[in-house]
Amino acid sequence: MVKELSLILTLVLIAVALVLIWLGWRNRLRRQSDVEPLPEMPAELGAALAVADGQYVATTTAGDWLDRIAVHNLGIRTNAELSVHPEGVLFDRSGAGPVFIPAASLTGVRQESGMAGKFVEKDGLLVLSWMLGSRELDSGFRTRHAGDKATLLTALQDLIPAAPQANADSGK
C-alpha cells in the first residue's frame, strides 16, 4: 500500500512540474509577442566562408544568458550547421527551421563557457550578438569538432567589421 501511494504521489508531482513548465513557456511566449519576425533568408547565398556542424544552444536577450527567447523557436536547443556567408550567418537547425542573420545585423562574436542551461569548457561556445529590430540578442553555438571553432570565429570576425562600416557609409 505504501509503495502504491508513493508511486501515485511521485506521478502527481511529475505531472504538476510538467504543467508548470508548460505554463511558464506559454507565458514567456506571450511576454515576447512583440519580438519582430526573423529576417528573410536571401534567395541565393554566396559561397560559404566557413561551415561547421554542432549544436545551436539558444538565443537569449543580450547580456542576460538566462532570458531565453521563446518566439520563432529561438529558445529550442537542436543540432545545427552554422555557415558564414558574405550576406550573413545561417543556422540550419534540425527540426526547428533555419535562422538567417544578415551581416548588417551582426554586432559581435565572442567565446563563452555557458548560456541558457548549456555549460562547457572555457570558451567552448561561440556567441553571436545581433540586432532583431531594436532588440539585441545573443545566439550560442557549440561546434562538434573543436578545430572548427577557430575557423568560424575568424570568418565571423572578418564579416562583422564590414557590417557597421556599411551602415555608417549609408547614413552619410
Secondary structure, DSSP 8 states (H G I E B T S, - for coil): -HHHHHHHHHHHHHHHHHHHHHHHHHHHHHHTTTS-------SS----SEEEEEEEEEEEETT-TT-B--GGGTT--EEEEEEEETTEEEEEETTT--EEEEGGGEEEEEEESEETTEE-STT-EEEEEEEETTEEEEEEEEESSHHHHHHHHHHHHHHHHHHHHHHHHHT-
